[in-house]
Amino acid sequence: MRILFLSDLWDPERGSLVRQIHARAKALRSRGHTTRLFSTRADGGPADEIVHEGLEIVRVPSRVPPRWRALVGLWNPPVLRALRNELVRFRPEVVHAELVHSQISYRALPLAAASGARVVFSAHDAMTFCYQKMTCFHGGEAAGGRGEDWRARWSKCAPCQGLRFLPGRNAAIRRALRAAERITAVSEALAARLRDHGLRCEEVIPNACLPPPAAPSPARLRAARERWNLGSSRVVLFAGRVQEQKGILALLRAFEPLARQHADLALLVAGPRDAWAAHAQPLARELGLESRLRVAGWLAEPELEEAYALSRVLCVPSTCFETFGLVHLEAMARGVPAIGTIYGGVPETIGDGGAVVNPFDREALRRALEELLFDDALHARACAAALARARTHFDAERVLERWLDVYGVRDGATRASHLRG
């Protein structure tokens, strides 16, 4: 079977979702299927074709200012022309749209369907009904984060987006999604939100637990401890985008009383330094935490493996609707307990492999951190549970089997056979 993936992003070093695409494509090739990825590049370079980690990737230029992303996410003519050519050339039997909301555009779905391919759309985030990370539903500090106003409507979206608000955006997305034969979501929580907004969702297929690389050697870990000036501290790891929606401010506020009580404690931030300076450093200074913080910047895979191995617990207590929590799964796959938010699909991911808390409940977050940092028996149980859950609930082979069913391999579907001579 010939399978074409669509993703605005292509580089696995820049995101966990792209690593999922590369890993699935590799597994499909090992079973005799042919895979390609159609993607975009925002670096100003020309259209090209590359092979990265064995996956053939077609890249076309697309540089869209944030002001216009809502419109371009519906219809991006230059990219769609290139996609039309690729559909004729590659003749896919399945087109799997994974990430199309900012560059490739939702119009790609009816275009792919017109080629005769079976179209699958996977919802990985809330962008089918929200312009950004969804935070408006819980009411924030004023409501203690306990609100449940899930529905998008102009009275909320227009003030939030200002000039970026596009009347009819969500209705246009719903029309485009009719071209998809199957729509999947990465969690039951996201599937429920899709249905809240009048969208189909036939199946929930979680992200897969990808086999971690070999554990870093003791020498590498000693060097990493020295590089990040961790000494013998117990380490809390925050990994991901450094912004309020990902819970960095909530984490700092919960971490502060623990830092005052315990001298052997450090917070390692694996995220962009410029975002740290803009969004988190002022609060860290106000709380007097700078001596306990280690801002490592955006880490490539070898350094990220070192960060996981040196950490006692991962904590990313997002204040947004977090659809799955891939970073939590990555930590758990390495035997590191995770603390995450109650919002979205993170509770489905973590289970008993850590803790889920309301990020606006500072005391609950502080307590969860303290228990996993300093209760050795509890920590040992959580480590074992995290590893077991990652391996059993998110086993990559079982997840792949479910994708093969969705693609139609079981029923012998060859929807594009009429295109082959």
C-alpha positions as CSV (number, residue, x, y, z in Angstrom):
1,M,0.0,0.0,0.0
2,R,1.2,3.5,-0.8
3,I,0.6,5.9,2.1
4,L,1.2,9.7,1.9
5,F,1.4,11.6,5.2
6,L,0.6,15.3,5.3
7,S,2.3,17.4,8.0
8,D,3.2,21.1,8.2
9,L,6.3,20.0,10.1
10,W,8.8,17.4,8.9
11,D,11.9,17.4,11.3
12,P,11.7,14.9,14.2
13,E,14.1,17.0,16.1
14,R,11.5,19.7,16.4
15,G,8.6,17.9,17.8
16,S,7.3,14.7,19.4
17,L,4.4,14.4,16.9
18,V,6.8,14.4,14.0
19,R,8.8,11.6,15.7
20,Q,5.6,9.6,15.8
21,I,5.1,10.1,12.0
22,H,8.6,9.0,11.2
23,A,8.4,5.9,13.5
24,R,5.1,4.8,12.0
25,A,6.4,5.3,8.5
26,K,9.4,3.2,9.3
27,A,7.3,0.4,10.8
28,L,5.0,0.5,7.7
29,R,8.0,0.2,5.4
30,S,9.3,-2.8,7.3
31,R,6.0,-4.5,6.5
32,G,6.3,-3.8,2.8
33,H,4.3,-0.6,2.4
34,T,5.6,2.5,0.6
35,T,5.5,5.8,2.5
36,R,6.2,9.5,1.8
37,L,5.7,12.7,3.7
38,F,4.4,15.9,2.1
39,S,5.5,18.9,4.2
40,T,6.4,22.6,4.2
41,R,9.5,24.7,4.9
42,A,9.5,28.2,6.4
43,D,13.2,28.8,6.0
44,G,12.9,30.6,2.7
45,G,14.4,27.7,0.7
46,P,13.0,26.3,-2.5
47,A,10.9,23.2,-3.0
48,D,12.9,20.0,-2.7
49,E,12.9,16.3,-1.9
50,I,15.0,14.8,0.9
51,V,15.4,11.5,2.7
52,H,15.4,11.8,6.4
53,E,15.7,8.7,8.6
54,G,14.7,6.6,5.6
55,L,11.5,8.6,4.9
56,E,11.2,10.4,1.6
57,I,10.0,13.9,2.2
58,V,8.6,16.4,-0.3
59,R,9.1,20.0,1.1
60,V,7.4,23.0,-0.4
61,P,8.0,26.6,0.7
62,S,5.3,28.3,2.8
63,R,6.1,31.3,5.0
64,V,2.9,32.6,6.6
65,P,2.7,35.5,9.1
66,P,0.8,34.7,12.2
67,R,-1.8,37.3,11.3
68,W,-2.9,35.2,8.3
69,R,-2.6,31.6,9.6
70,A,-6.3,31.1,10.2
71,L,-7.1,32.0,6.6
72,V,-4.1,30.1,5.1
73,G,-5.1,27.1,7.3
74,L,-8.3,26.9,5.3
75,W,-6.8,27.4,1.8
76,N,-3.2,27.8,0.8
77,P,-3.2,27.8,-3.1
78,P,0.6,27.5,-3.7
79,V,0.9,24.5,-1.4
80,L,-2.2,22.9,-2.7
81,R,-0.9,23.1,-6.3
82,A,2.3,21.3,-5.2
83,L,0.1,18.7,-3.4
84,R,-2.0,18.1,-6.5
85,N,1.2,17.3,-8.4
86,E,2.4,15.0,-5.7
87,L,-0.9,13.1,-5.7
88,V,-0.6,12.5,-9.4
89,R,3.0,11.5,-9.2
90,F,2.9,9.3,-6.1
91,R,-0.6,7.9,-6.5
92,P,-1.3,7.2,-2.9
93,E,-3.9,4.7,-1.8
94,V,-4.1,6.4,1.6
95,V,-3.6,10.1,2.5
96,H,-3.2,10.5,6.2
97,A,-3.5,14.2,7.2
98,E,-1.7,14.6,10.6
99,L,-1.0,18.3,10.9
100,V,-2.4,20.7,8.3
101,H,-3.9,23.6,10.1
102,S,-1.3,26.3,9.6
103,Q,0.4,25.6,6.2
104,I,-0.9,22.8,4.1
105,S,-4.5,23.8,4.9
106,Y,-7.7,21.8,5.4
107,R,-8.6,22.1,1.7
108,A,-6.0,19.4,1.2
109,L,-8.6,16.8,2.4
110,P,-11.1,17.2,-0.4
111,L,-8.2,17.5,-2.9
112,A,-6.8,14.2,-1.7
113,A,-10.3,12.5,-1.8
114,A,-10.7,13.7,-5.4
115,S,-7.6,11.7,-6.3
116,G,-9.3,8.5,-5.3
117,A,-7.3,8.0,-2.1
118,R,-8.8,7.0,1.2
119,V,-8.4,10.1,3.4
120,V,-7.7,9.8,7.1
121,F,-7.6,12.8,9.4
122,S,-6.0,12.6,12.8
123,A,-6.8,15.3,15.4
124,H,-3.8,15.8,17.6
125,D,-4.8,19.1,19.1
126,A,-7.8,21.5,19.4
127,M,-7.1,23.4,16.2
128,T,-10.1,22.0,14.4
129,F,-12.3,24.2,16.6
130,C,-9.9,26.6,18.4
131,Y,-7.3,29.0,17.0
132,Q,-4.7,28.2,19.6
133,K,-4.0,26.2,22.9
134,M,-7.5,26.2,24.4
135,T,-7.5,27.9,27.8
136,C,-10.8,29.7,27.9
137,F,-12.9,26.8,29.2
138,H,-11.8,26.6,32.8
139,G,-12.3,30.2,34.0
140,G,-8.7,30.6,35.2
141,E,-7.7,31.6,38.7
142,A,-11.0,33.3,39.3
143,A,-12.9,30.0,39.0
144,G,-10.1,27.9,40.5
145,G,-9.7,26.3,37.1
146,R,-13.0,24.4,37.6
147,G,-15.0,25.7,34.7
148,E,-16.2,23.5,31.8
149,D,-17.3,25.9,29.1
150,W,-16.1,23.8,26.2
151,R,-17.9,25.3,23.2
152,A,-16.2,27.7,20.8
153,R,-18.4,30.7,19.9
154,W,-17.8,34.1,18.4
155,S,-18.4,35.9,21.7
156,K,-15.4,34.1,23.2
157,C,-13.2,33.7,20.0
158,A,-13.5,37.2,18.6
159,P,-12.3,39.1,21.7
160,C,-9.5,36.4,22.1
161,Q,-8.3,36.6,18.5
162,G,-8.9,40.2,17.7
163,L,-7.9,40.9,14.0
164,R,-7.1,37.2,13.6
165,F,-10.7,36.2,14.1
166,L,-12.1,34.7,10.9
167,P,-16.0,34.4,10.8
168,G,-16.9,31.0,9.4
169,R,-13.6,29.4,10.1
170,N,-14.9,26.4,12.1
171,A,-17.8,25.9,9.7
172,A,-15.3,25.7,6.8
173,I,-13.2,23.2,8.6
174,R,-16.3,21.0,9.3
175,R,-17.1,21.1,5.5
176,A,-13.5,20.1,4.6
177,L,-13.5,17.2,7.1
178,R,-16.4,15.6,5.3
179,A,-13.9,14.4,2.7
180,A,-12.2,12.2,5.4
181,E,-13.4,8.6,5.5
182,R,-12.1,8.2,9.0
183,I,-11.4,10.8,11.7
184,T,-9.4,9.8,14.7
185,A,-8.3,11.5,17.9
186,V,-5.4,10.8,20.3
187,S,-7.6,10.7,23.4
188,E,-11.2,10.1,24.5
189,A,-11.1,13.7,25.9
190,L,-10.3,15.2,22.5
191,A,-12.9,12.9,20.8
192,A,-15.5,14.3,23.2
193,R,-14.5,17.9,22.3
194,L,-14.7,17.2,18.6
195,R,-18.2,15.9,19.0
196,D,-19.1,18.9,21.1
197,H,-18.3,20.9,18.0
198,G,-20.3,18.9,15.5
199,L,-17.3,16.8,14.2
200,R,-17.2,13.1,13.7
201,C,-14.7,10.9,15.4
202,E,-14.8,7.3,14.5
203,E,-11.9,6.0,16.7
204,V,-9.5,7.0,19.4
205,I,-5.9,5.8,18.6
206,P,-3.3,7.1,21.1
207,N,0.2,8.0,20.3
208,A,2.6,5.1,20.5
209,C,5.3,4.5,23.1
210,L,8.4,4.6,20.9
211,P,11.4,2.5,22.1
212,P,13.9,4.8,23.9
213,P,17.5,4.8,22.7
214,A,20.1,3.2,24.8
215,A,20.4,4.8,28.2
216,P,23.2,7.3,28.6
217,S,26.4,5.9,30.1
218,P,27.5,6.9,33.6
219,A,30.2,9.0,32.1
220,R,27.7,10.9,30.0
221,L,25.5,11.5,33.0
222,R,28.4,12.7,35.1
223,A,29.3,15.2,32.3
224,A,25.7,16.3,32.0
225,R,25.3,16.9,35.8
226,E,28.4,19.0,35.6
227,R,27.3,20.9,32.4
228,W,24.0,21.8,34.0
229,N,25.5,22.4,37.5
230,L,23.1,19.9,39.1
231,G,25.5,18.5,41.7
232,S,23.7,15.9,43.8
233,S,20.3,17.7,43.6
234,R,17.0,15.9,43.1
235,V,15.9,17.2,39.8
236,V,12.4,18.2,38.6
237,L,12.3,18.3,34.8
238,F,10.1,20.7,32.8
239,A,10.3,19.9,29.0
240,G,8.5,21.6,26.2
241,R,7.4,25.1,25.2
242,V,8.1,27.6,27.9
243,Q,4.8,29.4,28.1
244,E,2.1,29.9,30.7
245,Q,-0.3,27.5,28.9
246,K,2.2,24.7,29.5
247,G,2.2,25.3,33.2
248,I,5.6,26.8,33.8
249,L,4.3,29.6,36.0
250,A,2.1,27.1,38.0
251,L,5.2,24.9,38.4
252,L,7.4,27.8,39.7
253,R,4.8,28.8,42.3
254,A,4.5,25.2,43.6
255,F,8.2,24.7,43.5
256,E,9.1,27.8,45.5
257,P,8.1,26.5,49.0
258,L,9.8,23.2,48.3
259,A,13.0,25.0,47.3
260,R,12.9,26.9,50.6
261,Q,12.6,23.7,52.6
262,H,15.0,21.5,50.8
263,A,18.6,22.5,49.7
264,D,19.1,19.5,47.5
265,L,16.5,20.5,44.9
266,A,16.8,21.8,41.3
267,L,14.5,22.6,38.4
268,L,15.8,21.8,35.0
269,V,14.0,23.5,32.1
270,A,14.4,21.9,28.7
271,G,13.0,24.6,26.5
272,P,13.9,27.7,24.5
273,R,15.9,30.2,26.5
274,D,14.3,33.2,24.7
275,A,10.8,32.0,25.7
276,W,12.1,31.4,29.3
277,A,13.4,35.0,29.4
278,A,10.1,36.4,28.1
279,H,7.5,34.3,29.9
280,A,9.0,32.8,33.1
281,Q,12.2,34.6,34.2
282,P,10.4,37.6,35.8
283,L,8.4,35.3,38.1
284,A,11.4,33.2,38.9
285,R,13.2,36.3,40.0
286,E,10.3,37.5,42.1
287,L,10.1,34.2,43.9
288,G,13.9,34.1,44.5
289,L,14.4,30.9,42.6
290,E,17.2,31.7,40.2
291,S,19.8,29.8,42.1
292,R,17.7,26.6,41.8
293,L,17.0,26.9,38.1
294,R,18.9,25.4,35.3
295,V,17.7,26.5,31.9
296,A,19.2,24.1,29.4
297,G,17.6,25.5,26.2
298,W,16.0,23.3,23.5
299,L,17.6,19.9,23.7
300,A,18.4,17.6,20.9
301,E,17.6,13.9,21.5
302,P,21.0,12.8,23.1
303,E,20.8,15.7,25.6
304,L,17.1,15.1,26.3
305,E,17.9,11.5,27.1
306,E,20.4,12.7,29.7
307,A,17.8,15.1,31.1
308,Y,15.3,12.3,31.5
309,A,17.9,10.0,33.1
310,L,18.9,12.6,35.7
311,S,15.4,13.6,36.7
312,R,13.4,12.4,39.6
313,V,10.1,13.5,38.1
314,L,8.8,15.3,35.0
315,C,6.3,18.0,35.7
316,V,4.4,19.8,32.9
317,P,1.1,21.0,34.6
318,S,-0.5,22.6,31.6
319,T,-3.2,25.2,32.1
320,C,-4.5,24.5,28.6
321,F,-6.6,21.6,27.2
322,E,-3.7,19.2,26.7
323,T,-4.9,16.6,24.2
324,F,-2.5,13.8,25.0
325,G,0.8,14.7,26.7
326,L,3.5,13.1,24.6
327,V,6.3,14.4,26.8
328,H,4.6,12.6,29.7
329,L,4.6,9.4,27.8
330,E,8.3,9.8,26.8
331,A,9.2,10.3,30.4
332,M,7.2,7.3,31.5
333,A,8.8,5.1,28.8
334,R,12.1,5.8,30.5
335,G,10.7,4.9,34.0
336,V,10.3,8.6,35.1
337,P,7.0,9.4,36.8
338,A,5.0,12.3,35.3
339,I,2.9,15.0,36.9
340,G,0.4,16.5,34.5
341,T,-2.8,18.5,34.3
342,I,-6.3,17.3,34.8
343,Y,-7.3,19.0,31.5
344,G,-7.7,17.0,28.4
345,G,-6.2,13.6,27.7
346,V,-3.2,13.7,30.1
347,P,-5.0,11.7,32.8
348,E,-5.6,8.9,30.2
349,T,-1.8,9.0,29.4
350,I,-0.4,9.1,33.0
351,G,-2.8,6.8,34.8
352,D,-1.0,5.5,37.9
353,G,2.4,6.4,36.4
354,G,2.6,9.7,38.4
355,A,-0.1,12.2,39.3
356,V,-2.6,14.5,37.7
357,V,-3.5,17.8,39.4
358,N,-5.5,21.0,38.8
359,P,-2.7,23.4,38.0
360,F,-4.5,26.2,39.7
361,D,-4.5,24.3,43.0
362,R,-1.0,25.3,44.1
363,E,-1.1,23.2,47.3
364,A,-2.1,20.0,45.4
365,L,0.7,20.5,42.9
366,R,3.2,21.2,45.7
367,R,2.1,18.1,47.5
368,A,2.4,15.9,44.3
369,L,5.9,17.2,43.7
370,E,6.9,16.7,47.3
371,E,5.7,13.1,47.5
372,L,7.4,12.0,44.3
373,L,10.6,13.8,45.2
374,F,11.0,12.7,48.8
375,D,8.9,9.6,49.4
376,D,11.3,6.9,48.1
377,A,8.8,4.0,48.4
378,L,6.1,5.9,46.5
379,H,8.6,7.1,43.9
380,A,9.8,3.5,43.3
381,R,6.2,2.3,42.8
382,A,5.4,5.2,40.5
383,C,8.5,4.5,38.4
384,A,7.5,0.9,37.9
385,A,3.9,1.8,37.2
386,A,5.0,4.5,34.7
387,L,7.2,2.1,32.7
388,A,4.6,-0.7,32.8
389,R,1.8,1.6,31.6
390,A,3.9,3.1,28.8
391,R,4.8,-0.3,27.5
392,T,1.4,-2.0,27.8
393,H,-1.2,0.8,27.1
394,F,0.8,2.4,24.3
395,D,2.6,-0.5,22.8
396,A,3.8,0.6,19.3
397,E,3.0,-2.7,17.6
398,R,-0.5,-2.7,18.9
399,V,-1.0,0.9,17.9
400,L,0.4,0.2,14.4
401,E,-2.1,-2.7,14.0
402,R,-4.9,-0.3,14.7
403,W,-3.6,2.1,12.0
404,L,-3.5,-0.7,9.5
405,D,-7.2,-1.3,10.1
406,V,-7.9,2.4,9.6
407,Y,-5.9,2.4,6.4
408,G,-7.9,-0.5,5.1
409,V,-5.1,-3.0,4.8
410,R,-7.3,-5.6,6.4
411,D,-10.0,-5.3,3.8
412,G,-7.6,-5.1,0.9
413,A,-8.5,-1.6,0.0
414,T,-6.8,-0.2,-3.0
415,R,-8.7,3.0,-3.5
416,A,-6.1,4.4,-5.9
417,S,-5.7,1.4,-8.1
418,H,-7.6,3.1,-10.9
419,L,-4.7,5.5,-11.2
420,R,-2.2,2.8,-11.9
421,G,-1.8,1.6,-15.4
